[in-house]
Amino acid sequence: MKTVMISLNSIDKVKSFVNDITKFNYDFDLVSGRYVIDAKSIMGIFSLDLSRPIELSIHADDNLDEIMEVLTPYLVQ
């Protein structure tokens, strides 16, 4: 499992993020405070405060390089 911080500060970013991660057969969770949301759920994502960076938990042991490459546009530097 790997954890990174991402930013989803626009509707278009949320839509492209969900489209990108649904290509993988792994579980992705967004953690914001005490809330844990399935990152593949657009409705769940919109229930979070998107004005701040969100923690993304990637539940994968292999293909992490490929996943991180796809996530590059969303990562908080």
Distance bins in CASP14 RR format, pairs under 12 A and 6 or more apart:
PFRMAT RR
TARGET T0000
AUTHOR 0000-0000-0000
RMODE 2
METHOD distances of the structure
MODEL  1
1 26 0 0 0 0 1 0 0 0 0 0 0
1 27 0 0 0 0 1 0 0 0 0 0 0
1 28 0 0 0 0 0 1 0 0 0 0 0
1 29 0 0 0 0 1 0 0 0 0 0 0
1 31 0 0 0 0 0 1 0 0 0 0 0
1 55 0 0 0 0 0 1 0 0 0 0 0
1 56 0 0 0 0 0 1 0 0 0 0 0
1 57 1 0 0 1 0 0 0 0 0 0 0
1 58 1 0 0 1 0 0 0 0 0 0 0
1 59 1 0 1 0 0 0 0 0 0 0 0
1 60 1 0 0 1 0 0 0 0 0 0 0
1 61 1 0 0 1 0 0 0 0 0 0 0
1 62 0 0 0 0 0 1 0 0 0 0 0
1 64 0 0 0 0 1 0 0 0 0 0 0
1 67 0 0 0 0 0 1 0 0 0 0 0
2 26 0 0 0 0 0 1 0 0 0 0 0
2 28 0 0 0 0 0 1 0 0 0 0 0
2 29 0 0 0 0 0 1 0 0 0 0 0
2 55 0 0 0 0 0 1 0 0 0 0 0
2 56 0 0 0 0 1 0 0 0 0 0 0
2 57 1 0 0 1 0 0 0 0 0 0 0
2 58 1 0 1 0 0 0 0 0 0 0 0
2 59 0 0 0 0 1 0 0 0 0 0 0
2 60 1 0 0 1 0 0 0 0 0 0 0
2 61 0 0 0 0 1 0 0 0 0 0 0
2 62 0 0 0 0 0 1 0 0 0 0 0
2 63 0 0 0 0 0 1 0 0 0 0 0
2 64 1 0 1 0 0 0 0 0 0 0 0
2 65 0 0 0 0 0 1 0 0 0 0 0
2 67 0 0 0 0 1 0 0 0 0 0 0
2 68 1 0 0 1 0 0 0 0 0 0 0
2 71 0 0 0 0 1 0 0 0 0 0 0
2 75 0 0 0 0 0 1 0 0 0 0 0
3 28 0 0 0 0 0 1 0 0 0 0 0
3 29 0 0 0 0 1 0 0 0 0 0 0
3 30 0 0 0 0 0 1 0 0 0 0 0
3 31 0 0 0 0 1 0 0 0 0 0 0
3 54 0 0 0 0 0 1 0 0 0 0 0
3 55 1 0 1 0 0 0 0 0 0 0 0
3 56 1 0 0 1 0 0 0 0 0 0 0
3 57 1 0 1 0 0 0 0 0 0 0 0
3 58 1 0 0 1 0 0 0 0 0 0 0
3 59 0 0 0 0 0 1 0 0 0 0 0
3 60 0 0 0 0 0 1 0 0 0 0 0
3 64 0 0 0 0 0 1 0 0 0 0 0
3 68 0 0 0 0 0 1 0 0 0 0 0
3 71 0 0 0 0 0 1 0 0 0 0 0
3 75 0 0 0 0 0 1 0 0 0 0 0
4 28 0 0 0 0 0 1 0 0 0 0 0
4 29 0 0 0 0 0 1 0 0 0 0 0
4 30 0 0 0 0 0 1 0 0 0 0 0
4 31 0 0 0 0 0 1 0 0 0 0 0
4 39 0 0 0 0 0 1 0 0 0 0 0
4 53 0 0 0 0 1 0 0 0 0 0 0
4 54 0 0 0 0 1 0 0 0 0 0 0
4 55 1 0 0 1 0 0 0 0 0 0 0
4 56 1 0 1 0 0 0 0 0 0 0 0
4 57 0 0 0 0 1 0 0 0 0 0 0
4 58 1 0 0 1 0 0 0 0 0 0 0
4 64 0 0 0 0 0 1 0 0 0 0 0
4 67 0 0 0 0 1 0 0 0 0 0 0
4 68 1 0 0 1 0 0 0 0 0 0 0
4 70 0 0 0 0 0 1 0 0 0 0 0
4 71 1 0 0 1 0 0 0 0 0 0 0
4 72 0 0 0 0 0 1 0 0 0 0 0
4 74 0 0 0 0 1 0 0 0 0 0 0
4 75 1 0 0 1 0 0 0 0 0 0 0
4 76 1 0 0 1 0 0 0 0 0 0 0
4 77 0 0 0 0 0 1 0 0 0 0 0
5 30 0 0 0 0 0 1 0 0 0 0 0
5 31 0 0 0 0 0 1 0 0 0 0 0
5 32 0 0 0 0 0 1 0 0 0 0 0
5 52 0 0 0 0 1 0 0 0 0 0 0
5 53 1 0 1 0 0 0 0 0 0 0 0
5 54 1 0 0 1 0 0 0 0 0 0 0
5 55 1 0 1 0 0 0 0 0 0 0 0
5 56 1 0 0 1 0 0 0 0 0 0 0
5 57 0 0 0 0 0 1 0 0 0 0 0
5 71 0 0 0 0 0 1 0 0 0 0 0
5 74 0 0 0 0 1 0 0 0 0 0 0
5 75 1 0 0 1 0 0 0 0 0 0 0
5 76 1 0 1 0 0 0 0 0 0 0 0
5 77 0 0 0 0 1 0 0 0 0 0 0
6 13 0 0 0 0 1 0 0 0 0 0 0
6 14 0 0 0 0 0 1 0 0 0 0 0
6 16 0 0 0 0 0 1 0 0 0 0 0
6 17 1 0 0 1 0 0 0 0 0 0 0
6 20 0 0 0 0 0 1 0 0 0 0 0
6 21 0 0 0 0 0 1 0 0 0 0 0
6 28 0 0 0 0 0 1 0 0 0 0 0
6 29 0 0 0 0 0 1 0 0 0 0 0
6 30 0 0 0 0 1 0 0 0 0 0 0
6 31 0 0 0 0 0 1 0 0 0 0 0
6 32 0 0 0 0 0 1 0 0 0 0 0
6 39 0 0 0 0 1 0 0 0 0 0 0
6 45 0 0 0 0 0 1 0 0 0 0 0
6 48 0 0 0 0 0 1 0 0 0 0 0
6 50 0 0 0 0 0 1 0 0 0 0 0
6 52 0 0 0 0 0 1 0 0 0 0 0
6 53 1 0 0 1 0 0 0 0 0 0 0
6 54 1 0 1 0 0 0 0 0 0 0 0
6 55 1 0 0 1 0 0 0 0 0 0 0
6 56 1 0 1 0 0 0 0 0 0 0 0
6 57 0 0 0 0 0 1 0 0 0 0 0
6 58 0 0 0 0 0 1 0 0 0 0 0
6 68 0 0 0 0 0 1 0 0 0 0 0
6 70 0 0 0 0 0 1 0 0 0 0 0
6 71 1 0 0 1 0 0 0 0 0 0 0
6 72 0 0 0 0 0 1 0 0 0 0 0
6 73 0 0 0 0 1 0 0 0 0 0 0
6 74 1 0 1 0 0 0 0 0 0 0 0
6 75 1 0 1 0 0 0 0 0 0 0 0
6 76 1 0 0 1 0 0 0 0 0 0 0
6 77 0 0 0 0 0 1 0 0 0 0 0
7 13 1 0 0 1 0 0 0 0 0 0 0
7 14 0 0 0 0 0 1 0 0 0 0 0
7 17 0 0 0 0 1 0 0 0 0 0 0
7 30 0 0 0 0 0 1 0 0 0 0 0
7 48 0 0 0 0 0 1 0 0 0 0 0
7 49 0 0 0 0 0 1 0 0 0 0 0
7 50 0 0 0 0 1 0 0 0 0 0 0
7 51 0 0 0 0 1 0 0 0 0 0 0
7 52 0 0 0 0 1 0 0 0 0 0 0
7 53 1 0 1 0 0 0 0 0 0 0 0
7 54 1 0 0 1 0 0 0 0 0 0 0
7 55 0 0 0 0 0 1 0 0 0 0 0
7 56 0 0 0 0 0 1 0 0 0 0 0
7 71 0 0 0 0 0 1 0 0 0 0 0
7 73 0 0 0 0 1 0 0 0 0 0 0
7 74 1 0 0 1 0 0 0 0 0 0 0
7 75 1 0 0 1 0 0 0 0 0 0 0
7 76 1 0 1 0 0 0 0 0 0 0 0
7 77 0 0 0 0 1 0 0 0 0 0 0
8 14 1 0 1 0 0 0 0 0 0 0 0
8 15 0 0 0 0 1 0 0 0 0 0 0
8 16 0 0 0 0 1 0 0 0 0 0 0
8 17 1 0 1 0 0 0 0 0 0 0 0
8 18 0 0 0 0 1 0 0 0 0 0 0
8 20 0 0 0 0 0 1 0 0 0 0 0
8 21 0 0 0 0 0 1 0 0 0 0 0
8 30 0 0 0 0 1 0 0 0 0 0 0
8 32 0 0 0 0 0 1 0 0 0 0 0
8 37 0 0 0 0 0 1 0 0 0 0 0
8 39 0 0 0 0 1 0 0 0 0 0 0
8 42 0 0 0 0 0 1 0 0 0 0 0
8 44 0 0 0 0 0 1 0 0 0 0 0
8 45 1 0 0 1 0 0 0 0 0 0 0
8 46 0 0 0 0 1 0 0 0 0 0 0
8 48 0 0 0 0 1 0 0 0 0 0 0
8 49 0 0 0 0 0 1 0 0 0 0 0
8 50 1 0 1 0 0 0 0 0 0 0 0
8 51 0 0 0 0 1 0 0 0 0 0 0
8 52 0 0 0 0 0 1 0 0 0 0 0
8 53 0 0 0 0 1 0 0 0 0 0 0
8 54 1 0 0 1 0 0 0 0 0 0 0
8 55 0 0 0 0 0 1 0 0 0 0 0
8 56 0 0 0 0 1 0 0 0 0 0 0
8 71 0 0 0 0 0 1 0 0 0 0 0
8 73 0 0 0 0 0 1 0 0 0 0 0
8 74 1 0 0 1 0 0 0 0 0 0 0
8 75 0 0 0 0 0 1 0 0 0 0 0
8 76 0 0 0 0 0 1 0 0 0 0 0
9 17 0 0 0 0 0 1 0 0 0 0 0
9 45 0 0 0 0 0 1 0 0 0 0 0
9 48 0 0 0 0 0 1 0 0 0 0 0
9 49 0 0 0 0 0 1 0 0 0 0 0
9 50 1 0 1 0 0 0 0 0 0 0 0
9 51 1 0 0 1 0 0 0 0 0 0 0
9 52 0 0 0 0 1 0 0 0 0 0 0
9 53 0 0 0 0 1 0 0 0 0 0 0
9 54 0 0 0 0 1 0 0 0 0 0 0
9 73 0 0 0 0 0 1 0 0 0 0 0
9 74 0 0 0 0 1 0 0 0 0 0 0
9 76 0 0 0 0 0 1 0 0 0 0 0
10 16 0 0 0 0 1 0 0 0 0 0 0
10 17 0 0 0 0 0 1 0 0 0 0 0
10 45 0 0 0 0 0 1 0 0 0 0 0
10 46 0 0 0 0 0 1 0 0 0 0 0
10 50 0 0 0 0 1 0 0 0 0 0 0
10 51 0 0 0 0 0 1 0 0 0 0 0
10 73 0 0 0 0 0 1 0 0 0 0 0
10 74 0 0 0 0 0 1 0 0 0 0 0
11 17 0 0 0 0 0 1 0 0 0 0 0
11 18 0 0 0 0 0 1 0 0 0 0 0
11 42 0 0 0 0 1 0 0 0 0 0 0
11 45 0 0 0 0 0 1 0 0 0 0 0
11 46 0 0 0 0 1 0 0 0 0 0 0
11 50 0 0 0 0 1 0 0 0 0 0 0
12 18 0 0 0 0 0 1 0 0 0 0 0
12 19 0 0 0 0 0 1 0 0 0 0 0
12 42 0 0 0 0 0 1 0 0 0 0 0
12 73 0 0 0 0 0 1 0 0 0 0 0
12 74 0 0 0 0 0 1 0 0 0 0 0
13 19 0 0 0 0 0 1 0 0 0 0 0
13 20 0 0 0 0 0 1 0 0 0 0 0
13 42 0 0 0 0 0 1 0 0 0 0 0
13 45 0 0 0 0 1 0 0 0 0 0 0
13 46 0 0 0 0 0 1 0 0 0 0 0
13 50 0 0 0 0 1 0 0 0 0 0 0
13 54 0 0 0 0 0 1 0 0 0 0 0
13 71 0 0 0 0 0 1 0 0 0 0 0
13 73 1 0 0 1 0 0 0 0 0 0 0
13 74 1 0 0 1 0 0 0 0 0 0 0
13 75 0 0 0 0 0 1 0 0 0 0 0
14 20 0 0 0 0 0 1 0 0 0 0 0
14 21 0 0 0 0 0 1 0 0 0 0 0
14 30 0 0 0 0 0 1 0 0 0 0 0
14 37 0 0 0 0 0 1 0 0 0 0 0
14 39 0 0 0 0 0 1 0 0 0 0 0
14 40 0 0 0 0 0 1 0 0 0 0 0
14 41 0 0 0 0 0 1 0 0 0 0 0
14 42 1 0 0 1 0 0 0 0 0 0 0
14 43 0 0 0 0 0 1 0 0 0 0 0
14 44 0 0 0 0 1 0 0 0 0 0 0
14 45 1 0 1 0 0 0 0 0 0 0 0
14 46 1 0 0 1 0 0 0 0 0 0 0
14 47 0 0 0 0 0 1 0 0 0 0 0
14 48 0 0 0 0 1 0 0 0 0 0 0
14 50 1 0 0 1 0 0 0 0 0 0 0
14 54 0 0 0 0 0 1 0 0 0 0 0
14 74 0 0 0 0 1 0 0 0 0 0 0
15 21 0 0 0 0 0 1 0 0 0 0 0
15 22 0 0 0 0 0 1 0 0 0 0 0
15 42 1 0 0 1 0 0 0 0 0 0 0
15 45 0 0 0 0 1 0 0 0 0 0 0
15 46 0 0 0 0 0 1 0 0 0 0 0
15 74 0 0 0 0 0 1 0 0 0 0 0
16 22 0 0 0 0 0 1 0 0 0 0 0
16 23 0 0 0 0 0 1 0 0 0 0 0
16 42 0 0 0 0 0 1 0 0 0 0 0
16 45 0 0 0 0 0 1 0 0 0 0 0
16 70 0 0 0 0 0 1 0 0 0 0 0
16 71 0 0 0 0 0 1 0 0 0 0 0
16 73 1 0 0 1 0 0 0 0 0 0 0
16 74 0 0 0 0 1 0 0 0 0 0 0
17 23 0 0 0 0 0 1 0 0 0 0 0
17 28 0 0 0 0 1 0 0 0 0 0 0
17 30 0 0 0 0 1 0 0 0 0 0 0
17 39 1 0 0 1 0 0 0 0 0 0 0
17 40 0 0 0 0 1 0 0 0 0 0 0
17 41 0 0 0 0 0 1 0 0 0 0 0
17 42 0 0 0 0 1 0 0 0 0 0 0
17 45 1 0 0 1 0 0 0 0 0 0 0
17 46 0 0 0 0 0 1 0 0 0 0 0
17 50 0 0 0 0 0 1 0 0 0 0 0
17 54 0 0 0 0 0 1 0 0 0 0 0
17 56 0 0 0 0 1 0 0 0 0 0 0
17 70 0 0 0 0 1 0 0 0 0 0 0
17 71 0 0 0 0 1 0 0 0 0 0 0
17 72 0 0 0 0 0 1 0 0 0 0 0
17 73 0 0 0 0 1 0 0 0 0 0 0
17 74 1 0 1 0 0 0 0 0 0 0 0
17 75 0 0 0 0 0 1 0 0 0 0 0
18 24 0 0 0 0 0 1 0 0 0 0 0
18 28 0 0 0 0 1 0 0 0 0 0 0
18 30 0 0 0 0 0 1 0 0 0 0 0
18 37 0 0 0 0 0 1 0 0 0 0 0
18 38 0 0 0 0 0 1 0 0 0 0 0
18 39 1 0 0 1 0 0 0 0 0 0 0
18 40 1 0 0 1 0 0 0 0 0 0 0
18 41 1 0 0 1 0 0 0 0 0 0 0
18 42 1 0 1 0 0 0 0 0 0 0 0
18 43 0 0 0 0 0 1 0 0 0 0 0
18 44 0 0 0 0 1 0 0 0 0 0 0
18 45 1 0 0 1 0 0 0 0 0 0 0
18 46 0 0 0 0 0 1 0 0 0 0 0
18 70 0 0 0 0 0 1 0 0 0 0 0
18 74 0 0 0 0 0 1 0 0 0 0 0
19 39 0 0 0 0 0 1 0 0 0 0 0
19 40 0 0 0 0 1 0 0 0 0 0 0
19 42 0 0 0 0 1 0 0 0 0 0 0
19 70 0 0 0 0 0 1 0 0 0 0 0
19 73 0 0 0 0 0 1 0 0 0 0 0
19 74 0 0 0 0 0 1 0 0 0 0 0
20 28 0 0 0 0 0 1 0 0 0 0 0
20 39 0 0 0 0 0 1 0 0 0 0 0
20 40 0 0 0 0 0 1 0 0 0 0 0
20 56 0 0 0 0 0 1 0 0 0 0 0
20 66 0 0 0 0 0 1 0 0 0 0 0
20 67 0 0 0 0 1 0 0 0 0 0 0
20 68 0 0 0 0 0 1 0 0 0 0 0
20 69 0 0 0 0 0 1 0 0 0 0 0
20 70 1 0 1 0 0 0 0 0 0 0 0
20 71 1 0 0 1 0 0 0 0 0 0 0
20 72 0 0 0 0 0 1 0 0 0 0 0
20 73 0 0 0 0 1 0 0 0 0 0 0
20 74 0 0 0 0 1 0 0 0 0 0 0
21 27 0 0 0 0 1 0 0 0 0 0 0
21 28 1 0 1 0 0 0 0 0 0 0 0
21 29 0 0 0 0 0 1 0 0 0 0 0
21 30 0 0 0 0 0 1 0 0 0 0 0
21 38 0 0 0 0 0 1 0 0 0 0 0
21 39 1 0 1 0 0 0 0 0 0 0 0
21 40 1 0 0 1 0 0 0 0 0 0 0
21 41 0 0 0 0 0 1 0 0 0 0 0
21 42 0 0 0 0 0 1 0 0 0 0 0
21 45 0 0 0 0 0 1 0 0 0 0 0
21 56 0 0 0 0 1 0 0 0 0 0 0
21 57 0 0 0 0 0 1 0 0 0 0 0
21 58 0 0 0 0 1 0 0 0 0 0 0
21 59 0 0 0 0 0 1 0 0 0 0 0
21 60 0 0 0 0 0 1 0 0 0 0 0
21 66 0 0 0 0 0 1 0 0 0 0 0
21 67 1 0 0 1 0 0 0 0 0 0 0
21 68 0 0 0 0 0 1 0 0 0 0 0
21 70 1 0 0 1 0 0 0 0 0 0 0
21 71 1 0 0 1 0 0 0 0 0 0 0
21 73 0 0 0 0 0 1 0 0 0 0 0
21 74 0 0 0 0 1 0 0 0 0 0 0
22 28 0 0 0 0 1 0 0 0 0 0 0
22 38 0 0 0 0 0 1 0 0 0 0 0
22 39 0 0 0 0 1 0 0 0 0 0 0
22 40 1 0 1 0 0 0 0 0 0 0 0
22 41 0 0 0 0 0 1 0 0 0 0 0
22 42 0 0 0 0 0 1 0 0 0 0 0
22 70 0 0 0 0 0 1 0 0 0 0 0
23 40 0 0 0 0 0 1 0 0 0 0 0
23 63 0 0 0 0 0 1 0 0 0 0 0
23 66 0 0 0 0 1 0 0 0 0 0 0
23 67 0 0 0 0 1 0 0 0 0 0 0
23 69 0 0 0 0 0 1 0 0 0 0 0
23 70 1 0 0 1 0 0 0 0 0 0 0
23 71 0 0 0 0 0 1 0 0 0 0 0
24 39 0 0 0 0 0 1 0 0 0 0 0
24 40 0 0 0 0 1 0 0 0 0 0 0
24 58 0 0 0 0 1 0 0 0 0 0 0
24 59 0 0 0 0 0 1 0 0 0 0 0
24 60 1 0 0 1 0 0 0 0 0 0 0
24 62 0 0 0 0 0 1 0 0 0 0 0
24 63 1 0 0 1 0 0 0 0 0 0 0
24 64 0 0 0 0 0 1 0 0 0 0 0
24 66 0 0 0 0 1 0 0 0 0 0 0
24 67 1 0 0 1 0 0 0 0 0 0 0
24 68 0 0 0 0 0 1 0 0 0 0 0
24 69 0 0 0 0 0 1 0 0 0 0 0
24 70 1 0 0 1 0 0 0 0 0 0 0
24 71 0 0 0 0 0 1 0 0 0 0 0
25 40 0 0 0 0 0 1 0 0 0 0 0
25 59 0 0 0 0 0 1 0 0 0 0 0
25 60 0 0 0 0 1 0 0 0 0 0 0
25 62 0 0 0 0 0 1 0 0 0 0 0
25 63 0 0 0 0 1 0 0 0 0 0 0
25 67 0 0 0 0 0 1 0 0 0 0 0
26 38 0 0 0 0 0 1 0 0 0 0 0
26 39 0 0 0 0 0 1 0 0 0 0 0
26 40 0 0 0 0 1 0 0 0 0 0 0
26 56 0 0 0 0 0 1 0 0 0 0 0
26 57 0 0 0 0 0 1 0 0 0 0 0
26 58 1 0 0 1 0 0 0 0 0 0 0
26 59 1 0 1 0 0 0 0 0 0 0 0
26 60 1 0 1 0 0 0 0 0 0 0 0
26 61 0 0 0 0 1 0 0 0 0 0 0
26 62 0 0 0 0 1 0 0 0 0 0 0
26 63 1 0 0 1 0 0 0 0 0 0 0
26 64 0 0 0 0 1 0 0 0 0 0 0
26 66 0 0 0 0 0 1 0 0 0 0 0
26 67 1 0 0 1 0 0 0 0 0 0 0
26 70 0 0 0 0 0 1 0 0 0 0 0
26 71 0 0 0 0 0 1 0 0 0 0 0
27 36 0 0 0 0 0 1 0 0 0 0 0
27 37 0 0 0 0 0 1 0 0 0 0 0
27 38 1 0 0 1 0 0 0 0 0 0 0
27 39 0 0 0 0 1 0 0 0 0 0 0
27 40 0 0 0 0 1 0 0 0 0 0 0
27 41 0 0 0 0 0 1 0 0 0 0 0
27 56 0 0 0 0 0 1 0 0 0 0 0
27 57 0 0 0 0 1 0 0 0 0 0 0
27 58 0 0 0 0 1 0 0 0 0 0 0
27 59 1 0 1 0 0 0 0 0 0 0 0
27 60 0 0 0 0 1 0 0 0 0 0 0
27 61 0 0 0 0 0 1 0 0 0 0 0
27 67 0 0 0 0 0 1 0 0 0 0 0
28 36 0 0 0 0 0 1 0 0 0 0 0
28 37 0 0 0 0 1 0 0 0 0 0 0
28 38 1 0 0 1 0 0 0 0 0 0 0
28 39 1 1 0 0 0 0 0 0 0 0 0
28 40 1 0 0 1 0 0 0 0 0 0 0
28 41 0 0 0 0 1 0 0 0 0 0 0
28 45 0 0 0 0 0 1 0 0 0 0 0
28 54 0 0 0 0 0 1 0 0 0 0 0
28 55 0 0 0 0 0 1 0 0 0 0 0
28 56 1 0 0 1 0 0 0 0 0 0 0
28 57 1 0 0 1 0 0 0 0 0 0 0
28 58 1 0 1 0 0 0 0 0 0 0 0
28 59 1 0 0 1 0 0 0 0 0 0 0
28 60 0 0 0 0 1 0 0 0 0 0 0
28 67 0 0 0 0 1 0 0 0 0 0 0
28 70 0 0 0 0 0 1 0 0 0 0 0
28 71 0 0 0 0 1 0 0 0 0 0 0
28 74 0 0 0 0 0 1 0 0 0 0 0
29 35 0 0 0 0 1 0 0 0 0 0 0
29 36 1 0 1 0 0 0 0 0 0 0 0
29 37 1 0 0 1 0 0 0 0 0 0 0
29 38 1 0 0 1 0 0 0 0 0 0 0
29 39 1 0 1 0 0 0 0 0 0 0 0
29 40 0 0 0 0 1 0 0 0 0 0 0
29 41 0 0 0 0 0 1 0 0 0 0 0
29 44 0 0 0 0 0 1 0 0 0 0 0
29 45 0 0 0 0 0 1 0 0 0 0 0
29 48 0 0 0 0 0 1 0 0 0 0 0
29 54 0 0 0 0 0 1 0 0 0 0 0
29 55 0 0 0 0 1 0 0 0 0 0 0
29 56 1 0 0 1 0 0 0 0 0 0 0
29 57 1 0 1 0 0 0 0 0 0 0 0
29 58 0 0 0 0 1 0 0 0 0 0 0
29 59 1 0 0 1 0 0 0 0 0 0 0
29 60 0 0 0 0 0 1 0 0 0 0 0
30 36 1 0 0 1 0 0 0 0 0 0 0
30 37 1 0 1 0 0 0 0 0 0 0 0
30 38 1 0 0 1 0 0 0 0 0 0 0
30 39 1 0 1 0 0 0 0 0 0 0 0
30 40 0 0 0 0 1 0 0 0 0 0 0
30 41 0 0 0 0 1 0 0 0 0 0 0
30 42 0 0 0 0 0 1 0 0 0 0 0
30 44 0 0 0 0 1 0 0 0 0 0 0
30 45 1 0 0 1 0 0 0 0 0 0 0
30 46 0 0 0 0 0 1 0 0 0 0 0
30 47 0 0 0 0 1 0 0 0 0 0 0
30 48 1 0 0 1 0 0 0 0 0 0 0
30 49 0 0 0 0 0 1 0 0 0 0 0
30 50 0 0 0 0 0 1 0 0 0 0 0
30 52 0 0 0 0 0 1 0 0 0 0 0
30 53 0 0 0 0 0 1 0 0 0 0 0
30 54 1 0 1 0 0 0 0 0 0 0 0
30 55 1 0 0 1 0 0 0 0 0 0 0
30 56 1 0 1 0 0 0 0 0 0 0 0
30 57 1 0 0 1 0 0 0 0 0 0 0
30 58 0 0 0 0 0 1 0 0 0 0 0
30 74 0 0 0 0 0 1 0 0 0 0 0
31 37 1 0 0 1 0 0 0 0 0 0 0
31 38 0 0 0 0 0 1 0 0 0 0 0
31 39 0 0 0 0 1 0 0 0 0 0 0
31 48 0 0 0 0 1 0 0 0 0 0 0
31 53 0 0 0 0 0 1 0 0 0 0 0
31 54 1 0 0 1 0 0 0 0 0 0 0
31 55 1 0 1 0 0 0 0 0 0 0 0
31 56 1 0 0 1 0 0 0 0 0 0 0
31 57 1 0 0 1 0 0 0 0 0 0 0
31 58 0 0 0 0 0 1 0 0 0 0 0
32 39 0 0 0 0 0 1 0 0 0 0 0
32 44 0 0 0 0 0 1 0 0 0 0 0
32 45 0 0 0 0 1 0 0 0 0 0 0
32 46 0 0 0 0 0 1 0 0 0 0 0
32 47 0 0 0 0 1 0 0 0 0 0 0
32 48 1 0 1 0 0 0 0 0 0 0 0
32 49 1 0 0 1 0 0 0 0 0 0 0
32 50 0 0 0 0 1 0 0 0 0 0 0
32 51 0 0 0 0 0 1 0 0 0 0 0
32 52 1 0 0 1 0 0 0 0 0 0 0
32 53 0 0 0 0 1 0 0 0 0 0 0
32 54 1 0 1 0 0 0 0 0 0 0 0
32 55 1 0 0 1 0 0 0 0 0 0 0
32 56 0 0 0 0 0 1 0 0 0 0 0
32 57 0 0 0 0 0 1 0 0 0 0 0
33 48 0 0 0 0 1 0 0 0 0 0 0
33 49 0 0 0 0 1 0 0 0 0 0 0
33 52 0 0 0 0 0 1 0 0 0 0 0
33 53 0 0 0 0 0 1 0 0 0 0 0
33 54 0 0 0 0 1 0 0 0 0 0 0
33 55 0 0 0 0 1 0 0 0 0 0 0
34 48 0 0 0 0 0 1 0 0 0 0 0
34 55 0 0 0 0 0 1 0 0 0 0 0
35 44 0 0 0 0 1 0 0 0 0 0 0
35 45 0 0 0 0 0 1 0 0 0 0 0
35 47 1 0 0 1 0 0 0 0 0 0 0
35 48 1 0 0 1 0 0 0 0 0 0 0
35 49 0 0 0 0 1 0 0 0 0 0 0
35 54 0 0 0 0 1 0 0 0 0 0 0
35 55 0 0 0 0 0 1 0 0 0 0 0
36 44 0 0 0 0 0 1 0 0 0 0 0
36 47 0 0 0 0 0 1 0 0 0 0 0
36 48 0 0 0 0 0 1 0 0 0 0 0
36 54 0 0 0 0 0 1 0 0 0 0 0
36 55 0 0 0 0 1 0 0 0 0 0 0
36 56 0 0 0 0 0 1 0 0 0 0 0
36 57 0 0 0 0 1 0 0 0 0 0 0
36 59 0 0 0 0 0 1 0 0 0 0 0
37 43 0 0 0 0 1 0 0 0 0 0 0
37 44 1 0 1 0 0 0 0 0 0 0 0
37 45 1 0 0 1 0 0 0 0 0 0 0
37 46 0 0 0 0 1 0 0 0 0 0 0
37 47 1 0 0 1 0 0 0 0 0 0 0
37 48 1 0 0 1 0 0 0 0 0 0 0
37 49 0 0 0 0 0 1 0 0 0 0 0
37 50 0 0 0 0 0 1 0 0 0 0 0
37 54 0 0 0 0 1 0 0 0 0 0 0
37 55 0 0 0 0 0 1 0 0 0 0 0
37 56 0 0 0 0 0 1 0 0 0 0 0
37 57 0 0 0 0 0 1 0 0 0 0 0
38 44 1 0 0 1 0 0 0 0 0 0 0
38 45 0 0 0 0 1 0 0 0 0 0 0
38 47 0 0 0 0 0 1 0 0 0 0 0
38 48 0 0 0 0 0 1 0 0 0 0 0
38 56 0 0 0 0 0 1 0 0 0 0 0
38 57 0 0 0 0 0 1 0 0 0 0 0
38 59 0 0 0 0 0 1 0 0 0 0 0
39 45 1 0 0 1 0 0 0 0 0 0 0
39 48 0 0 0 0 0 1 0 0 0 0 0
39 54 0 0 0 0 1 0 0 0 0 0 0
39 55 0 0 0 0 0 1 0 0 0 0 0
39 56 1 0 0 1 0 0 0 0 0 0 0
39 57 0 0 0 0 1 0 0 0 0 0 0
39 58 0 0 0 0 1 0 0 0 0 0 0
39 59 0 0 0 0 0 1 0 0 0 0 0
39 67 0 0 0 0 0 1 0 0 0 0 0
39 71 0 0 0 0 0 1 0 0 0 0 0
39 74 0 0 0 0 0 1 0 0 0 0 0
40 56 0 0 0 0 0 1 0 0 0 0 0
40 59 0 0 0 0 0 1 0 0 0 0 0
41 47 0 0 0 0 1 0 0 0 0 0 0
41 48 0 0 0 0 0 1 0 0 0 0 0
42 48 0 0 0 0 0 1 0 0 0 0 0
42 50 0 0 0 0 0 1 0 0 0 0 0
44 50 0 0 0 0 0 1 0 0 0 0 0
44 54 0 0 0 0 0 1 0 0 0 0 0
45 54 0 0 0 0 1 0 0 0 0 0 0
45 56 0 0 0 0 0 1 0 0 0 0 0
45 74 0 0 0 0 0 1 0 0 0 0 0
46 54 0 0 0 0 0 1 0 0 0 0 0
47 54 0 0 0 0 0 1 0 0 0 0 0
48 54 1 0 0 1 0 0 0 0 0 0 0
48 55 0 0 0 0 0 1 0 0 0 0 0
48 56 0 0 0 0 0 1 0 0 0 0 0
50 74 0 0 0 0 0 1 0 0 0 0 0
52 76 0 0 0 0 1 0 0 0 0 0 0
53 74 0 0 0 0 1 0 0 0 0 0 0
53 75 0 0 0 0 1 0 0 0 0 0 0
53 76 1 0 1 0 0 0 0 0 0 0 0
53 77 0 0 0 0 0 1 0 0 0 0 0
54 74 0 0 0 0 1 0 0 0 0 0 0
54 75 0 0 0 0 0 1 0 0 0 0 0
54 76 0 0 0 0 1 0 0 0 0 0 0
55 75 0 0 0 0 0 1 0 0 0 0 0
55 76 0 0 0 0 1 0 0 0 0 0 0
56 67 0 0 0 0 0 1 0 0 0 0 0
56 68 0 0 0 0 0 1 0 0 0 0 0
56 70 0 0 0 0 0 1 0 0 0 0 0
56 71 1 0 0 1 0 0 0 0 0 0 0
56 74 1 0 0 1 0 0 0 0 0 0 0
56 75 0 0 0 0 1 0 0 0 0 0 0
56 76 0 0 0 0 1 0 0 0 0 0 0
57 67 0 0 0 0 0 1 0 0 0 0 0
58 64 1 0 0 1 0 0 0 0 0 0 0
58 65 0 0 0 0 0 1 0 0 0 0 0
58 66 0 0 0 0 0 1 0 0 0 0 0
58 67 1 0 1 0 0 0 0 0 0 0 0
58 68 0 0 0 0 1 0 0 0 0 0 0
58 70 0 0 0 0 0 1 0 0 0 0 0
58 71 0 0 0 0 1 0 0 0 0 0 0
58 74 0 0 0 0 0 1 0 0 0 0 0
58 75 0 0 0 0 0 1 0 0 0 0 0
59 67 0 0 0 0 0 1 0 0 0 0 0
60 66 0 0 0 0 1 0 0 0 0 0 0
60 67 1 0 0 1 0 0 0 0 0 0 0
60 68 0 0 0 0 0 1 0 0 0 0 0
60 70 0 0 0 0 0 1 0 0 0 0 0
60 71 0 0 0 0 0 1 0 0 0 0 0
61 67 0 0 0 0 0 1 0 0 0 0 0
63 69 0 0 0 0 1 0 0 0 0 0 0
63 70 0 0 0 0 1 0 0 0 0 0 0
63 71 0 0 0 0 0 1 0 0 0 0 0
64 70 0 0 0 0 0 1 0 0 0 0 0
64 71 0 0 0 0 0 1 0 0 0 0 0
65 71 0 0 0 0 0 1 0 0 0 0 0
65 72 0 0 0 0 0 1 0 0 0 0 0
66 72 0 0 0 0 0 1 0 0 0 0 0
67 74 0 0 0 0 0 1 0 0 0 0 0
67 75 0 0 0 0 0 1 0 0 0 0 0
68 74 0 0 0 0 0 1 0 0 0 0 0
68 75 0 0 0 0 1 0 0 0 0 0 0
69 75 0 0 0 0 0 1 0 0 0 0 0
END
